[in-house]
C-alpha cells in the first residue's frame, strides 16, 4: 500500500495547489488548463465561501493588469467577434479590479456580449466541472463559439489564465513565506533616480522617492505583541497623503496610518471594534523638507501609542483597548487601498515587535546600505530617548 503524505488533506496546501496547477498548465501550454482555470476562478474568487480571504490573508492589493485596448473588437464573421487584446504589453496596460476583469466582454455573438466569467462558465459547465449548463444561453454560447472556434477559444483561455497568474503571484509568494516588500503594480515602484539625479541621505547613501508609489509588506501575527515602525524620511512636498499605513481592511482590529495633512503629520488609529478614532497631530517643521529625519510610531500591547522624531519622544496617547499584531500588511507610500500617496524620500525603514516587557524583536528592515540590527532593546512607551535598532 502506498504511503500518502498527511499534507494532502491540509486545506492551505490544497488551496495553493489550484494556483500552482494553473501556473504549470500555462507554462507547459497544457490542455489541462480547461479544468484548472475554471476551477481556480470558482474556488478562489466566485463561490460564496471562496478561498480568497485565506489565500490573501495579508490583505495584499490585487488587481489585474490588462491591455489598454481590451475593449477593441475583432470580427471573425459578420456576427461573431472577439475582444482579444487582453494581455498587456510593457508600455500599453492598465490595472482593473478582479471583479471588473471577470465582467469584461470577451466574445460577441450577434448583439450579445459574453463576459470572461460567462466564457469560463461555458467551459466549466460543458464537461469541465459539470456535464451540462443550467442556462440555455451558456449552452448556445459554448456550441457556437468554443466548439466552432476551438483554436481561438484556447488562445483566449491562455490569455485569461496568464492575467490571473500574474495578478496573484505576489499573494502566492507571501502566503508561501516570502517577506520581501513589493509594489502591487508595475510602474508604482519608488524611484532611485529622478531626472537623472540620485538623492542621498546625510551619510551619503542613496534613497528612494515615493511619489504615487508604494511598497507593501506582509505583517505576520505575533501573539501579545505590539509593533514599532521606524522610518528615515525626508518630505519632498507639502502634499497631503499617506506616508505609511498598517492593518487589514476586513479585520475588526486596529488599523494605523501616518499621513501628511495640511501642516501636520497626523497619526491615526481606526478600529471597527472601537468607536473612537484616535488622531494625533505632530506639526511639520521646515527641516523635515530639507533633511532626513527618523520618525517612530509604536503601539504597545497595553494600547499605549508612542510617537518620536529623531529618537526623542514627541507624544504618547492611549487607545481604549489592548493591542496585538495580527495578519495584515504595512504599505509604505499609501493608504491600505494603495491610494492617497504622500510625496517623500525614504532611506532606511525598520519594523519591530514589542512584547509586554517592552522588549523589541526584529521583524523587517530595508535600506540601500548594509545594516546591522540590534534586537532585545528595552524601550518603554514613555522612554524619552528612544534608540534605533539599526546602525
C-alpha positions as CSV (number, residue, x, y, z in Angstrom):
1,X,0.0,0.0,0.0
2,X,1.4,3.4,-1.0
3,X,2.2,5.8,1.9
4,X,0.5,9.2,1.4
5,X,1.6,12.5,2.9
6,X,-0.8,13.9,5.6
7,X,-0.4,17.4,4.0
8,X,-2.6,16.2,1.1
9,X,-5.6,16.9,3.3
10,X,-4.2,20.3,4.6
11,X,-6.6,23.0,3.4
12,X,-4.0,25.5,2.8
13,X,-1.8,23.1,0.8
14,X,-4.8,22.1,-1.3
15,X,-5.8,25.7,-1.9
16,X,-2.3,26.7,-3.0
17,X,-2.3,23.7,-5.4
18,X,-5.0,25.3,-7.5
19,X,-2.8,28.3,-8.3
20,X,0.2,26.0,-8.9
21,X,-1.6,23.8,-11.3
22,X,-2.9,26.8,-13.2
23,X,0.6,28.2,-13.4
24,X,2.1,24.9,-14.6
25,X,-0.6,24.4,-17.2
26,X,0.1,27.9,-18.7
27,X,3.9,27.3,-18.6
28,X,3.5,23.9,-20.3
29,X,0.7,25.1,-22.7
30,X,-1.3,22.1,-21.3
31,X,-4.9,21.4,-22.3
32,X,-5.5,20.7,-18.7
33,X,-6.0,24.5,-18.3
34,X,-9.6,23.8,-19.4
35,X,-10.0,22.3,-15.9
36,X,-7.5,24.2,-13.8
37,X,-8.6,27.8,-14.9
38,X,-12.4,27.5,-14.3
39,X,-11.7,25.6,-11.1
40,X,-9.3,28.3,-9.9
41,X,-11.7,31.1,-10.6
42,X,-14.6,29.3,-9.0
43,X,-12.8,28.2,-5.8
44,X,-10.7,31.2,-5.2
45,X,-13.0,34.0,-6.4
46,X,-16.6,33.4,-7.2
47,X,-18.0,30.8,-4.7
48,X,-19.9,32.2,-1.8
49,X,-17.4,30.7,0.6
50,X,-14.4,31.3,-1.7
51,X,-10.9,30.6,-0.6
52,X,-9.7,34.1,-1.4
53,X,-9.8,35.5,2.1
54,X,-7.5,32.8,3.3
55,X,-5.3,32.8,0.2
56,X,-4.9,36.6,0.7
57,X,-4.7,36.5,4.5
58,X,-2.3,39.6,4.5
59,X,-4.9,41.7,2.5
60,X,-2.5,42.4,-0.3
61,X,-3.7,44.7,-3.1
62,X,-4.7,42.5,-6.0
63,X,-5.7,44.0,-9.4
64,X,-5.4,42.6,-12.9
65,X,-3.0,44.1,-15.5
66,X,-4.7,44.2,-18.9
67,X,-4.2,45.8,-22.3
68,X,-5.4,49.4,-22.5
69,X,-7.2,48.4,-25.7
70,X,-9.1,45.5,-24.1
71,X,-12.4,46.8,-25.4
72,X,-11.4,46.7,-29.0
73,X,-13.3,44.0,-31.0
74,X,-12.1,41.9,-33.9
75,X,-14.8,40.2,-36.0
76,X,-14.3,36.5,-37.0
77,X,-17.6,36.6,-39.0
78,X,-20.4,39.0,-39.7
79,X,-22.0,38.1,-36.3
80,X,-19.1,36.8,-34.1
81,X,-16.4,39.0,-32.7
82,X,-13.7,38.6,-30.0
83,X,-12.1,41.1,-27.6
84,X,-8.7,39.5,-27.9
85,X,-6.5,42.4,-26.7
86,X,-6.4,41.0,-23.2
87,X,-2.7,40.7,-22.3
88,X,-0.8,43.8,-21.5
89,X,2.4,44.9,-23.1
90,X,5.3,46.7,-21.4
91,X,4.0,50.1,-22.4
92,X,0.3,49.5,-23.1
93,X,-1.5,48.5,-19.9
94,X,-3.9,49.4,-17.1
95,X,-5.0,47.8,-13.8
96,X,-8.5,46.9,-13.0
97,X,-10.2,45.1,-10.1
98,X,-10.6,41.3,-10.3
99,X,-14.4,41.6,-10.3
100,X,-14.2,44.1,-13.2
101,X,-11.9,41.8,-15.1
102,X,-14.4,38.9,-14.8
103,X,-17.2,41.2,-16.0
104,X,-15.4,42.4,-19.1
105,X,-16.7,41.2,-22.5
106,X,-14.6,38.7,-24.3
107,X,-16.9,37.4,-27.1
108,X,-19.8,39.0,-29.0
109,X,-22.3,36.8,-30.9
110,X,-24.9,38.8,-32.8
111,X,-25.8,41.6,-30.4
112,X,-25.0,39.7,-27.2
113,X,-21.7,40.3,-25.3
114,X,-20.4,37.4,-23.2
115,X,-18.1,38.2,-20.2
116,X,-14.9,36.5,-19.2
117,X,-16.9,34.9,-16.3
118,X,-19.5,33.5,-18.8
119,X,-16.7,32.4,-21.1
120,X,-15.2,30.3,-18.2
121,X,-18.6,29.1,-17.1
122,X,-19.3,27.7,-20.6
123,X,-16.1,25.6,-20.2
124,X,-16.9,24.6,-16.7
125,X,-20.5,23.6,-17.4
126,X,-19.8,21.6,-20.5
127,X,-17.5,18.8,-19.2
128,X,-15.1,20.8,-17.1
129,X,-16.8,20.8,-13.7
130,X,-20.3,19.8,-14.7
131,X,-21.8,17.8,-17.6
132,X,-24.2,20.4,-18.9
133,X,-25.1,24.1,-18.1
134,X,-28.2,25.1,-16.3
135,X,-28.7,28.1,-18.5
136,X,-29.6,27.8,-22.2
137,X,-27.6,30.8,-23.3
138,X,-24.4,29.3,-21.9
139,X,-25.0,26.1,-23.8
140,X,-25.6,28.0,-27.0
141,X,-22.6,30.2,-26.4
142,X,-20.4,27.1,-26.0
143,X,-21.7,25.4,-29.1
144,X,-21.4,28.5,-31.3
145,X,-18.1,29.7,-30.2
146,X,-16.0,27.2,-28.2
147,X,-16.8,24.3,-30.4
148,X,-16.7,26.1,-33.7
149,X,-13.6,28.3,-33.0
150,X,-11.7,26.0,-30.6
151,X,-8.2,27.2,-31.5
152,X,-9.2,30.8,-30.9
153,X,-11.0,29.8,-27.7
154,X,-7.9,28.1,-26.4
155,X,-5.8,31.3,-27.1
156,X,-8.3,33.3,-25.1
157,X,-8.2,30.7,-22.3
158,X,-4.4,31.1,-22.0
159,X,-4.6,34.9,-22.2
160,X,-7.1,35.0,-19.3
161,X,-5.1,32.5,-17.3
162,X,-1.9,34.5,-17.8
163,X,-3.6,37.6,-16.3
164,X,-4.7,35.6,-13.2
165,X,-1.3,34.0,-12.7
166,X,0.5,37.4,-12.9
167,X,-2.0,39.2,-10.6
168,X,-1.9,36.5,-7.9
169,X,1.8,35.8,-8.0
170,X,2.7,38.3,-5.2
171,X,-0.1,37.0,-2.9
172,X,1.1,33.4,-3.6
173,X,4.7,34.2,-2.7
174,X,3.7,35.9,0.5
175,X,1.5,33.0,1.5
176,X,4.4,30.7,1.0
177,X,6.6,32.7,3.4
178,X,8.3,35.4,1.3
179,X,8.7,38.5,3.4
180,X,10.1,40.9,0.9
181,X,8.4,44.3,0.3
182,X,7.0,44.7,-3.2
183,X,4.8,47.1,-5.3
184,X,1.4,45.7,-6.2
185,X,1.5,47.3,-9.7
186,X,4.1,47.8,-12.4
187,X,5.0,51.5,-12.6
188,X,4.3,52.3,-9.0
189,X,7.7,51.3,-7.6
190,X,9.7,54.0,-5.7
191,X,12.4,55.7,-7.8
192,X,16.1,55.6,-7.1
193,X,16.9,58.1,-10.0
194,X,14.7,61.1,-10.7
195,X,15.5,63.3,-13.7
196,X,19.0,61.7,-13.8
197,X,19.7,62.6,-10.2
198,X,20.2,60.3,-7.2
199,X,19.2,61.7,-3.8
200,X,21.5,60.8,-0.9
201,X,21.0,60.8,2.9
202,X,23.4,62.7,5.2
203,X,25.6,59.5,5.3
204,X,25.9,59.6,1.5
205,X,23.6,56.6,0.9
206,X,21.1,56.6,-1.9
207,X,17.4,56.9,-1.1
208,X,14.1,56.2,-2.9
209,X,11.5,58.7,-4.0
210,X,7.9,57.8,-3.1
211,X,5.6,59.8,-5.4
212,X,2.4,57.9,-6.3
213,X,4.4,54.9,-5.3
214,X,4.1,52.2,-2.7
215,X,5.6,49.1,-1.3
216,X,3.5,46.5,0.6
217,X,4.9,44.1,3.1
218,X,3.3,41.2,4.9
219,X,3.0,41.5,8.7
220,X,2.5,38.1,10.3
221,X,0.5,37.6,13.5
222,X,2.5,37.7,16.8
223,X,0.6,36.9,20.0
224,X,0.5,39.6,22.7
225,X,3.0,41.8,20.9
226,X,2.8,45.5,19.9
227,X,4.5,46.9,16.8
228,X,7.1,49.6,16.2
229,X,7.7,51.4,12.9
230,X,10.9,53.5,12.4
231,X,11.3,55.4,9.1
232,X,14.1,57.5,7.9
233,X,12.4,60.0,5.6
234,X,12.5,63.5,4.0
235,X,9.4,65.2,2.8
236,X,9.6,66.2,-0.9
237,X,6.5,68.4,-1.0
238,X,3.8,69.6,1.4
239,X,1.3,67.3,-0.3
240,X,-1.5,65.6,1.6
241,X,-1.2,61.9,1.6
242,X,-0.1,58.8,3.5
243,X,3.5,58.1,4.4
244,X,2.5,54.6,5.6
245,X,-0.4,52.5,6.7
246,X,-0.8,49.3,8.6
247,X,-3.6,46.8,9.2
248,X,-6.2,44.7,7.3
249,X,-9.2,46.2,5.5
250,X,-11.7,43.5,6.5
251,X,-10.5,43.0,10.1
252,X,-12.3,44.2,13.2
253,X,-8.9,45.1,14.7
254,X,-6.9,48.3,14.7
255,X,-5.6,49.9,11.6
256,X,-2.9,52.6,11.8
257,X,-1.9,55.4,9.4
258,X,0.6,58.2,9.3
259,X,-0.3,60.9,6.8
260,X,0.7,64.5,5.9
261,X,-2.4,66.6,6.4
262,X,-2.0,70.4,6.0
263,X,0.9,71.4,8.1
264,X,0.9,68.3,10.3
265,X,1.9,64.7,10.5
266,X,-1.4,63.0,11.5
267,X,-1.1,59.6,13.2
268,X,-4.5,57.9,13.3
269,X,-5.8,54.7,14.7
270,X,-9.1,53.3,13.5
271,X,-10.9,50.1,14.5
272,X,-14.3,48.7,13.6
273,X,-14.4,47.3,17.2
274,X,-13.7,50.6,18.9
275,X,-16.0,53.6,18.2
276,X,-13.5,56.3,19.0
277,X,-10.9,57.3,16.4
278,X,-7.6,58.4,17.9
279,X,-5.9,61.1,15.9
280,X,-2.6,62.7,17.0
281,X,-1.0,65.7,15.2
282,X,2.7,66.5,15.0
283,X,3.5,69.9,13.5
284,X,5.7,69.8,10.4
285,X,9.0,71.7,10.8
286,X,10.9,73.3,7.8
287,X,13.8,70.9,8.3
288,X,11.6,67.9,7.6
289,X,11.7,69.1,3.9
290,X,15.5,69.7,3.8
291,X,17.0,67.0,5.9
292,X,16.3,63.3,6.6
293,X,14.8,62.6,10.0
294,X,13.7,59.5,11.9
295,X,10.0,59.0,12.5
296,X,8.9,56.4,15.0
297,X,5.3,55.3,15.6
298,X,4.8,52.4,18.1
299,X,1.7,50.7,19.6
300,X,2.3,48.7,22.7
301,X,0.4,45.6,23.9
302,X,-1.4,47.6,26.6
303,X,-2.6,50.1,24.0
304,X,0.0,52.9,24.5
305,X,0.9,54.9,21.4
306,X,4.3,56.5,21.2
307,X,5.5,59.0,18.6
308,X,9.0,60.2,18.3
309,X,11.2,62.2,15.9
310,X,15.0,61.7,15.7
311,X,14.9,59.3,18.6
312,X,13.2,61.7,21.1
313,X,9.7,61.2,22.3
314,X,7.1,63.7,21.0
315,X,3.7,62.4,22.1
316,X,2.1,59.5,24.0
317,X,-1.5,58.5,23.8
318,X,-3.7,55.6,24.9
319,X,-6.1,53.7,22.7
320,X,-9.1,52.2,24.7
321,X,-8.1,48.6,24.3
322,X,-5.1,46.2,24.3
323,X,-3.3,45.6,21.0
324,X,-1.9,42.5,19.3
325,X,-0.2,42.0,15.9
326,X,-2.5,40.1,13.6
327,X,-2.0,39.1,10.0
328,X,-2.1,42.2,7.8
329,X,0.1,44.4,5.8
330,X,2.2,47.6,6.0
331,X,2.2,49.8,3.0
332,X,4.9,52.4,2.7
333,X,3.7,55.3,0.5
334,X,-0.1,55.0,0.5
335,X,-3.2,54.0,2.4
336,X,-4.4,50.4,2.7
337,X,-6.1,50.7,-0.7
338,X,-3.0,51.8,-2.5
339,X,-4.3,55.4,-2.8
340,X,-3.7,58.8,-1.2
341,X,0.1,58.8,-1.7
342,X,2.4,61.3,0.0
343,X,5.5,62.7,-1.6
344,X,8.7,61.9,0.2
345,X,12.1,60.3,0.1
346,X,12.8,57.1,2.2
347,X,16.1,55.7,3.3
348,X,16.1,53.0,6.0
349,X,12.9,51.6,7.4
350,X,12.6,49.1,10.3
351,X,9.7,47.2,11.8
352,X,9.9,45.5,15.2
353,X,7.6,43.8,17.6
354,X,7.3,44.8,21.3
355,X,6.4,42.4,24.0
356,X,4.6,43.1,27.3
357,X,8.1,43.6,28.9
358,X,8.9,46.4,26.4
359,X,11.4,44.2,24.7
360,X,11.8,44.7,20.9
361,X,12.4,42.0,18.3
362,X,13.2,42.4,14.7
363,X,10.5,41.9,12.0
364,X,11.8,43.6,8.9
365,X,14.4,46.2,7.7
366,X,15.0,47.8,4.3
367,X,17.8,50.1,3.3
368,X,20.2,50.9,0.4
369,X,23.1,50.2,2.7
370,X,24.3,47.2,4.7
371,X,22.6,47.2,8.1
372,X,23.5,45.8,11.5
373,X,20.4,45.1,13.6
374,X,20.1,45.1,17.4
375,X,17.4,43.0,19.0
376,X,16.2,42.9,22.5
377,X,16.2,46.7,23.3
378,X,14.0,47.6,26.3
379,X,12.0,50.6,25.3
380,X,9.1,51.6,27.5
381,X,6.3,53.6,25.8
382,X,7.2,56.7,27.8
383,X,11.0,56.5,27.4
384,X,12.3,60.0,26.3
385,X,15.4,59.0,24.4
386,X,14.4,56.1,22.1
387,X,17.3,54.2,20.5
388,X,17.1,52.8,17.0
389,X,17.7,49.1,16.4
390,X,19.9,49.5,13.3
391,X,23.2,51.2,12.6
